[in-house]
Amino acid sequence: MSLEQHENFYCPHCGESNDLAVDVTGGSFQAFVVDCGVCCSPIKIRLKISGQDVIALDAIKENG
């Protein structure tokens, strides 16, 4: 059983695909900021996790 999952999301700034390693042991609701791997803009990530599954991932512009 893996405690880490990989999720893909699109950058809300440039639209490019990004990969995110998610620690599913970090709680049912998680929020943090990551930089886009392409344009380096900040992205607010909100996760909802149930058991070992990511059931919702929102990627929102951090600056607007």
mmCIF file as gemmi writes it, N, C-alpha and C atoms, coordinates in Angstrom:
data_model
loop_
_atom_site.group_PDB
_atom_site.id
_atom_site.type_symbol
_atom_site.label_atom_id
_atom_site.label_alt_id
_atom_site.label_comp_id
_atom_site.label_asym_id
_atom_site.label_entity_id
_atom_site.label_seq_id
_atom_site.pdbx_PDB_ins_code
_atom_site.Cartn_x
_atom_site.Cartn_y
_atom_site.Cartn_z
_atom_site.occupancy
_atom_site.B_iso_or_equiv
_atom_site.pdbx_formal_charge
_atom_site.auth_seq_id
_atom_site.auth_asym_id
_atom_site.pdbx_PDB_model_num
ATOM 1 N N . MET Axp A 1 ? 0.848 -1.18 0 1 0 ? 1 A 1
ATOM 2 C CA . MET Axp A 1 ? 0 0 0 1 0 ? 1 A 1
ATOM 3 C C . MET Axp A 1 ? 0.894 1.245 0 1 0 ? 1 A 1
ATOM 4 N N . SER Axp A 2 ? 0.708 2.08 -0.986 1 0 ? 2 A 1
ATOM 5 C CA . SER Axp A 2 ? 1.499 3.294 -1.114 1 0 ? 2 A 1
ATOM 6 C C . SER Axp A 2 ? 0.852 4.432 -0.333 1 0 ? 2 A 1
ATOM 7 N N . LEU Axp A 3 ? 1.669 5.197 0.381 1 0 ? 3 A 1
ATOM 8 C CA . LEU Axp A 3 ? 1.175 6.359 1.111 1 0 ? 3 A 1
ATOM 9 C C . LEU Axp A 3 ? 1.238 7.61 0.248 1 0 ? 3 A 1
ATOM 10 N N . GLU Axp A 4 ? 1.755 7.465 -0.968 1 0 ? 4 A 1
ATOM 11 C CA . GLU Axp A 4 ? 1.882 8.592 -1.887 1 0 ? 4 A 1
ATOM 12 C C . GLU Axp A 4 ? 1.222 8.237 -3.215 1 0 ? 4 A 1
ATOM 13 N N . GLN Axp A 5 ? 0.464 9.165 -3.731 1 0 ? 5 A 1
ATOM 14 C CA . GLN Axp A 5 ? -0.153 8.994 -5.041 1 0 ? 5 A 1
ATOM 15 C C . GLN Axp A 5 ? 0.266 10.16 -5.925 1 0 ? 5 A 1
ATOM 16 N N . HIS Axp A 6 ? 0.235 9.931 -7.214 1 0 ? 6 A 1
ATOM 17 C CA . HIS Axp A 6 ? 0.55 10.996 -8.159 1 0 ? 6 A 1
ATOM 18 C C . HIS Axp A 6 ? -0.727 11.409 -8.871 1 0 ? 6 A 1
ATOM 19 N N . GLU Axp A 7 ? -0.985 12.698 -8.857 1 0 ? 7 A 1
ATOM 20 C CA . GLU Axp A 7 ? -2.165 13.265 -9.499 1 0 ? 7 A 1
ATOM 21 C C . GLU Axp A 7 ? -1.705 14.284 -10.537 1 0 ? 7 A 1
ATOM 22 N N . ASN Axp A 8 ? -2.422 14.363 -11.634 1 0 ? 8 A 1
ATOM 23 C CA . ASN Axp A 8 ? -2.149 15.369 -12.653 1 0 ? 8 A 1
ATOM 24 C C . ASN Axp A 8 ? -3.182 16.478 -12.556 1 0 ? 8 A 1
ATOM 25 N N . PHE Axp A 9 ? -2.736 17.708 -12.821 1 0 ? 9 A 1
ATOM 26 C CA . PHE Axp A 9 ? -3.647 18.848 -12.875 1 0 ? 9 A 1
ATOM 27 C C . PHE Axp A 9 ? -3.096 19.844 -13.887 1 0 ? 9 A 1
ATOM 28 N N . TYR Axp A 10 ? -3.961 20.731 -14.344 1 0 ? 10 A 1
ATOM 29 C CA . TYR Axp A 10 ? -3.55 21.755 -15.299 1 0 ? 10 A 1
ATOM 30 C C . TYR Axp A 10 ? -3.341 23.081 -14.588 1 0 ? 10 A 1
ATOM 31 N N . CYS Axp A 11 ? -2.263 23.757 -14.936 1 0 ? 11 A 1
ATOM 32 C CA . CYS Axp A 11 ? -1.947 25.056 -14.35 1 0 ? 11 A 1
ATOM 33 C C . CYS Axp A 11 ? -3.025 26.063 -14.735 1 0 ? 11 A 1
ATOM 34 N N . PRO Axp A 12 ? -3.592 26.776 -13.753 1 0 ? 12 A 1
ATOM 35 C CA . PRO Axp A 12 ? -4.612 27.772 -14.067 1 0 ? 12 A 1
ATOM 36 C C . PRO Axp A 12 ? -4.028 29.027 -14.725 1 0 ? 12 A 1
ATOM 37 N N . HIS Axp A 13 ? -2.706 29.154 -14.733 1 0 ? 13 A 1
ATOM 38 C CA . HIS Axp A 13 ? -2.052 30.31 -15.352 1 0 ? 13 A 1
ATOM 39 C C . HIS Axp A 13 ? -1.743 30.041 -16.828 1 0 ? 13 A 1
ATOM 40 N N . CYS Axp A 14 ? -1.037 28.932 -17.104 1 0 ? 14 A 1
ATOM 41 C CA . CYS Axp A 14 ? -0.57 28.679 -18.472 1 0 ? 14 A 1
ATOM 42 C C . CYS Axp A 14 ? -1.268 27.503 -19.147 1 0 ? 14 A 1
ATOM 43 N N . GLY Axp A 15 ? -2.017 26.688 -18.386 1 0 ? 15 A 1
ATOM 44 C CA . GLY Axp A 15 ? -2.765 25.584 -18.966 1 0 ? 15 A 1
ATOM 45 C C . GLY Axp A 15 ? -1.975 24.299 -19.171 1 0 ? 15 A 1
ATOM 46 N N . GLU Axp A 16 ? -0.705 24.285 -18.786 1 0 ? 16 A 1
ATOM 47 C CA . GLU Axp A 16 ? 0.124 23.086 -18.974 1 0 ? 16 A 1
ATOM 48 C C . GLU Axp A 16 ? -0.14 22.063 -17.87 1 0 ? 16 A 1
ATOM 49 N N . SER Axp A 17 ? 0.058 20.799 -18.207 1 0 ? 17 A 1
ATOM 50 C CA . SER Axp A 17 ? -0.135 19.699 -17.266 1 0 ? 17 A 1
ATOM 51 C C . SER Axp A 17 ? 1.011 19.649 -16.257 1 0 ? 17 A 1
ATOM 52 N N . ASN Axp A 18 ? 0.682 19.379 -15.006 1 0 ? 18 A 1
ATOM 53 C CA . ASN Axp A 18 ? 1.646 19.23 -13.923 1 0 ? 18 A 1
ATOM 54 C C . ASN Axp A 18 ? 1.365 17.943 -13.181 1 0 ? 18 A 1
ATOM 55 N N . ASP Axp A 19 ? 2.394 17.364 -12.574 1 0 ? 19 A 1
ATOM 56 C CA . ASP Axp A 19 ? 2.281 16.159 -11.766 1 0 ? 19 A 1
ATOM 57 C C . ASP Axp A 19 ? 2.494 16.541 -10.308 1 0 ? 19 A 1
ATOM 58 N N . LEU Axp A 20 ? 1.691 15.991 -9.424 1 0 ? 20 A 1
ATOM 59 C CA . LEU Axp A 20 ? 1.764 16.308 -8.008 1 0 ? 20 A 1
ATOM 60 C C . LEU Axp A 20 ? 1.818 15.019 -7.202 1 0 ? 20 A 1
ATOM 61 N N . ALA Axp A 21 ? 2.821 14.886 -6.342 1 0 ? 21 A 1
ATOM 62 C CA . ALA Axp A 21 ? 2.893 13.769 -5.403 1 0 ? 21 A 1
ATOM 63 C C . ALA Axp A 21 ? 2.057 14.141 -4.181 1 0 ? 21 A 1
ATOM 64 N N . VAL Axp A 22 ? 1.066 13.32 -3.859 1 0 ? 22 A 1
ATOM 65 C CA . VAL Axp A 22 ? 0.146 13.588 -2.757 1 0 ? 22 A 1
ATOM 66 C C . VAL Axp A 22 ? 0.379 12.585 -1.65 1 0 ? 22 A 1
ATOM 67 N N . ASP Axp A 23 ? 0.616 13.084 -0.439 1 0 ? 23 A 1
ATOM 68 C CA . ASP Axp A 23 ? 0.729 12.244 0.75 1 0 ? 23 A 1
ATOM 69 C C . ASP Axp A 23 ? -0.675 12.028 1.296 1 0 ? 23 A 1
ATOM 70 N N . VAL Axp A 24 ? -1.24 10.857 1.078 1 0 ? 24 A 1
ATOM 71 C CA . VAL Axp A 24 ? -2.622 10.594 1.482 1 0 ? 24 A 1
ATOM 72 C C . VAL Axp A 24 ? -2.78 10.448 2.993 1 0 ? 24 A 1
ATOM 73 N N . THR Axp A 25 ? -1.678 10.435 3.74 1 0 ? 25 A 1
ATOM 74 C CA . THR Axp A 25 ? -1.759 10.363 5.199 1 0 ? 25 A 1
ATOM 75 C C . THR Axp A 25 ? -1.801 11.756 5.827 1 0 ? 25 A 1
ATOM 76 N N . GLY Axp A 26 ? -1.819 12.806 5.017 1 0 ? 26 A 1
ATOM 77 C CA . GLY Axp A 26 ? -1.768 14.183 5.52 1 0 ? 26 A 1
ATOM 78 C C . GLY Axp A 26 ? -3.099 14.749 5.958 1 0 ? 26 A 1
ATOM 79 N N . GLY Axp A 27 ? -4.147 13.967 5.954 1 0 ? 27 A 1
ATOM 80 C CA . GLY Axp A 27 ? -5.454 14.438 6.403 1 0 ? 27 A 1
ATOM 81 C C . GLY Axp A 27 ? -6.482 14.412 5.286 1 0 ? 27 A 1
ATOM 82 N N . SER Axp A 28 ? -7.754 14.523 5.667 1 0 ? 28 A 1
ATOM 83 C CA . SER Axp A 28 ? -8.858 14.454 4.711 1 0 ? 28 A 1
ATOM 84 C C . SER Axp A 28 ? -8.954 15.68 3.82 1 0 ? 28 A 1
ATOM 85 N N . PHE Axp A 29 ? -8.557 16.833 4.355 1 0 ? 29 A 1
ATOM 86 C CA . PHE Axp A 29 ? -8.547 18.075 3.597 1 0 ? 29 A 1
ATOM 87 C C . PHE Axp A 29 ? -7.153 18.675 3.686 1 0 ? 29 A 1
ATOM 88 N N . GLN Axp A 30 ? -6.568 18.989 2.543 1 0 ? 30 A 1
ATOM 89 C CA . GLN Axp A 30 ? -5.232 19.571 2.512 1 0 ? 30 A 1
ATOM 90 C C . GLN Axp A 30 ? -5.247 20.792 1.605 1 0 ? 30 A 1
ATOM 91 N N . ALA Axp A 31 ? -4.46 21.799 1.961 1 0 ? 31 A 1
ATOM 92 C CA . ALA Axp A 31 ? -4.32 22.995 1.138 1 0 ? 31 A 1
ATOM 93 C C . ALA Axp A 31 ? -2.876 23.469 1.243 1 0 ? 31 A 1
ATOM 94 N N . PHE Axp A 32 ? -2.292 23.771 0.096 1 0 ? 32 A 1
ATOM 95 C CA . PHE Axp A 32 ? -0.917 24.256 0.056 1 0 ? 32 A 1
ATOM 96 C C . PHE Axp A 32 ? -0.664 24.917 -1.288 1 0 ? 32 A 1
ATOM 97 N N . VAL Axp A 33 ? 0.495 25.542 -1.435 1 0 ? 33 A 1
ATOM 98 C CA . VAL Axp A 33 ? 0.856 26.237 -2.663 1 0 ? 33 A 1
ATOM 99 C C . VAL Axp A 33 ? 2.05 25.546 -3.296 1 0 ? 33 A 1
ATOM 100 N N . VAL Axp A 34 ? 1.968 25.339 -4.608 1 0 ? 34 A 1
ATOM 101 C CA . VAL Axp A 34 ? 3.081 24.799 -5.391 1 0 ? 34 A 1
ATOM 102 C C . VAL Axp A 34 ? 3.325 25.739 -6.564 1 0 ? 34 A 1
ATOM 103 N N . ASP Axp A 35 ? 4.502 25.653 -7.154 1 0 ? 35 A 1
ATOM 104 C CA . ASP Axp A 35 ? 4.809 26.419 -8.352 1 0 ? 35 A 1
ATOM 105 C C . ASP Axp A 35 ? 4.609 25.535 -9.574 1 0 ? 35 A 1
ATOM 106 N N . CYS Axp A 36 ? 4.075 26.114 -10.64 1 0 ? 36 A 1
ATOM 107 C CA . CYS Axp A 36 ? 3.919 25.386 -11.887 1 0 ? 36 A 1
ATOM 108 C C . CYS Axp A 36 ? 5.287 24.962 -12.395 1 0 ? 36 A 1
ATOM 109 N N . GLY Axp A 37 ? 5.388 23.728 -12.856 1 0 ? 37 A 1
ATOM 110 C CA . GLY Axp A 37 ? 6.646 23.21 -13.381 1 0 ? 37 A 1
ATOM 111 C C . GLY Axp A 37 ? 7.027 23.813 -14.719 1 0 ? 37 A 1
ATOM 112 N N . VAL Axp A 38 ? 6.109 24.529 -15.368 1 0 ? 38 A 1
ATOM 113 C CA . VAL Axp A 38 ? 6.373 25.122 -16.678 1 0 ? 38 A 1
ATOM 114 C C . VAL Axp A 38 ? 6.581 26.63 -16.574 1 0 ? 38 A 1
ATOM 115 N N . CYS Axp A 39 ? 5.583 27.342 -16.018 1 0 ? 39 A 1
ATOM 116 C CA . CYS Axp A 39 ? 5.661 28.813 -15.995 1 0 ? 39 A 1
ATOM 117 C C . CYS Axp A 39 ? 6.096 29.38 -14.639 1 0 ? 39 A 1
ATOM 118 N N . CYS Axp A 40 ? 6.251 28.513 -13.643 1 0 ? 40 A 1
ATOM 119 C CA . CYS Axp A 40 ? 6.719 28.876 -12.289 1 0 ? 40 A 1
ATOM 120 C C . CYS Axp A 40 ? 5.749 29.763 -11.505 1 0 ? 40 A 1
ATOM 121 N N . SER Axp A 41 ? 4.521 29.932 -11.969 1 0 ? 41 A 1
ATOM 122 C CA . SER Axp A 41 ? 3.537 30.732 -11.24 1 0 ? 41 A 1
ATOM 123 C C . SER Axp A 41 ? 3.008 29.942 -10.043 1 0 ? 41 A 1
ATOM 124 N N . PRO Axp A 42 ? 2.66 30.638 -8.954 1 0 ? 42 A 1
ATOM 125 C CA . PRO Axp A 42 ? 2.148 29.944 -7.768 1 0 ? 42 A 1
ATOM 126 C C . PRO Axp A 42 ? 0.715 29.456 -7.969 1 0 ? 42 A 1
ATOM 127 N N . ILE Axp A 43 ? 0.456 28.221 -7.501 1 0 ? 43 A 1
ATOM 128 C CA . ILE Axp A 43 ? -0.857 27.594 -7.636 1 0 ? 43 A 1
ATOM 129 C C . ILE Axp A 43 ? -1.293 27.097 -6.261 1 0 ? 43 A 1
ATOM 130 N N . LYS Axp A 44 ? -2.486 27.499 -5.849 1 0 ? 44 A 1
ATOM 131 C CA . LYS Axp A 44 ? -3.057 26.989 -4.6 1 0 ? 44 A 1
ATOM 132 C C . LYS Axp A 44 ? -3.733 25.656 -4.907 1 0 ? 44 A 1
ATOM 133 N N . ILE Axp A 45 ? -3.324 24.622 -4.185 1 0 ? 45 A 1
ATOM 134 C CA . ILE Axp A 45 ? -3.884 23.282 -4.342 1 0 ? 45 A 1
ATOM 135 C C . ILE Axp A 45 ? -4.776 22.988 -3.143 1 0 ? 45 A 1
ATOM 136 N N . ARG Axp A 46 ? -5.99 22.519 -3.424 1 0 ? 46 A 1
ATOM 137 C CA . ARG Axp A 46 ? -6.89 22.053 -2.372 1 0 ? 46 A 1
ATOM 138 C C . ARG Axp A 46 ? -7.253 20.616 -2.694 1 0 ? 46 A 1
ATOM 139 N N . LEU Axp A 47 ? -7.078 19.746 -1.696 1 0 ? 47 A 1
ATOM 140 C CA . LEU Axp A 47 ? -7.34 18.318 -1.879 1 0 ? 47 A 1
ATOM 141 C C . LEU Axp A 47 ? -8.395 17.833 -0.898 1 0 ? 47 A 1
ATOM 142 N N . LYS Axp A 48 ? -9.204 16.88 -1.362 1 0 ? 48 A 1
ATOM 143 C CA . LYS Axp A 48 ? -10.105 16.143 -0.482 1 0 ? 48 A 1
ATOM 144 C C . LYS Axp A 48 ? -9.746 14.68 -0.658 1 0 ? 48 A 1
ATOM 145 N N . ILE Axp A 49 ? -9.461 14.019 0.459 1 0 ? 49 A 1
ATOM 146 C CA . ILE Axp A 49 ? -8.984 12.637 0.437 1 0 ? 49 A 1
ATOM 147 C C . ILE Axp A 49 ? -9.917 11.769 1.27 1 0 ? 49 A 1
ATOM 148 N N . SER Axp A 50 ? -10.244 10.606 0.728 1 0 ? 50 A 1
ATOM 149 C CA . SER Axp A 50 ? -11.055 9.628 1.442 1 0 ? 50 A 1
ATOM 150 C C . SER Axp A 50 ? -10.284 8.316 1.45 1 0 ? 50 A 1
ATOM 151 N N . GLY Axp A 51 ? -9.86 7.897 2.627 1 0 ? 51 A 1
ATOM 152 C CA . GLY Axp A 51 ? -9.059 6.674 2.738 1 0 ? 51 A 1
ATOM 153 C C . GLY Axp A 51 ? -7.727 6.851 2.029 1 0 ? 51 A 1
ATOM 154 N N . GLN Axp A 52 ? -7.497 6.071 0.986 1 0 ? 52 A 1
ATOM 155 C CA . GLN Axp A 52 ? -6.264 6.154 0.206 1 0 ? 52 A 1
ATOM 156 C C . GLN Axp A 52 ? -6.491 6.823 -1.156 1 0 ? 52 A 1
ATOM 157 N N . ASP Axp A 53 ? -7.658 7.461 -1.35 1 0 ? 53 A 1
ATOM 158 C CA . ASP Axp A 53 ? -8.004 8.025 -2.65 1 0 ? 53 A 1
ATOM 159 C C . ASP Axp A 53 ? -8.172 9.533 -2.606 1 0 ? 53 A 1
ATOM 160 N N . VAL Axp A 54 ? -7.616 10.214 -3.587 1 0 ? 54 A 1
ATOM 161 C CA . VAL Axp A 54 ? -7.863 11.636 -3.785 1 0 ? 54 A 1
ATOM 162 C C . VAL Axp A 54 ? -9.187 11.732 -4.532 1 0 ? 54 A 1
ATOM 163 N N . ILE Axp A 55 ? -10.197 12.338 -3.9 1 0 ? 55 A 1
ATOM 164 C CA . ILE Axp A 55 ? -11.51 12.405 -4.539 1 0 ? 55 A 1
ATOM 165 C C . ILE Axp A 55 ? -11.786 13.785 -5.142 1 0 ? 55 A 1
ATOM 166 N N . ALA Axp A 56 ? -10.995 14.792 -4.778 1 0 ? 56 A 1
ATOM 167 C CA . ALA Axp A 56 ? -11.136 16.115 -5.388 1 0 ? 56 A 1
ATOM 168 C C . ALA Axp A 56 ? -9.796 16.835 -5.329 1 0 ? 56 A 1
ATOM 169 N N . LEU Axp A 57 ? -9.445 17.495 -6.422 1 0 ? 57 A 1
ATOM 170 C CA . LEU Axp A 57 ? -8.242 18.304 -6.502 1 0 ? 57 A 1
ATOM 171 C C . LEU Axp A 57 ? -8.606 19.594 -7.221 1 0 ? 57 A 1
ATOM 172 N N . ASP Axp A 58 ? -8.454 20.708 -6.534 1 0 ? 58 A 1
ATOM 173 C CA . ASP Axp A 58 ? -8.687 22.019 -7.135 1 0 ? 58 A 1
ATOM 174 C C . ASP Axp A 58 ? -7.351 22.73 -7.265 1 0 ? 58 A 1
ATOM 175 N N . ALA Axp A 59 ? -7.086 23.282 -8.434 1 0 ? 59 A 1
ATOM 176 C CA . ALA Axp A 59 ? -5.883 24.074 -8.698 1 0 ? 59 A 1
ATOM 177 C C . ALA Axp A 59 ? -6.338 25.489 -9.049 1 0 ? 59 A 1
ATOM 178 N N . ILE Axp A 60 ? -5.978 26.451 -8.206 1 0 ? 60 A 1
ATOM 179 C CA . ILE Axp A 60 ? -6.477 27.816 -8.318 1 0 ? 60 A 1
ATOM 180 C C . ILE Axp A 60 ? -5.311 28.792 -8.375 1 0 ? 60 A 1
ATOM 181 N N . LYS Axp A 61 ? -5.448 29.86 -9.153 1 0 ? 61 A 1
ATOM 182 C CA . LYS Axp A 61 ? -4.417 30.894 -9.199 1 0 ? 61 A 1
ATOM 183 C C . LYS Axp A 61 ? -4.193 31.453 -7.805 1 0 ? 61 A 1
ATOM 184 N N . GLU Axp A 62 ? -2.944 31.454 -7.341 1 0 ? 62 A 1
ATOM 185 C CA . GLU Axp A 62 ? -2.628 31.99 -6.018 1 0 ? 62 A 1
ATOM 186 C C . GLU Axp A 62 ? -2.749 33.522 -6.005 1 0 ? 62 A 1
ATOM 187 N N . ASN Axp A 63 ? -2.412 34.159 -7.108 1 0 ? 63 A 1
ATOM 188 C CA . ASN Axp A 63 ? -2.435 35.619 -7.174 1 0 ? 63 A 1
ATOM 189 C C . ASN Axp A 63 ? -3.647 36.124 -7.938 1 0 ? 63 A 1
ATOM 190 N N . GLY Axp A 64 ? -4.802 35.686 -7.551 1 0 ? 64 A 1
ATOM 191 C CA . GLY Axp A 64 ? -5.98 36.21 -8.228 1 0 ? 64 A 1
ATOM 192 C C . GLY Axp A 64 ? -6.982 35.189 -8.388 1 0 ? 64 A 1
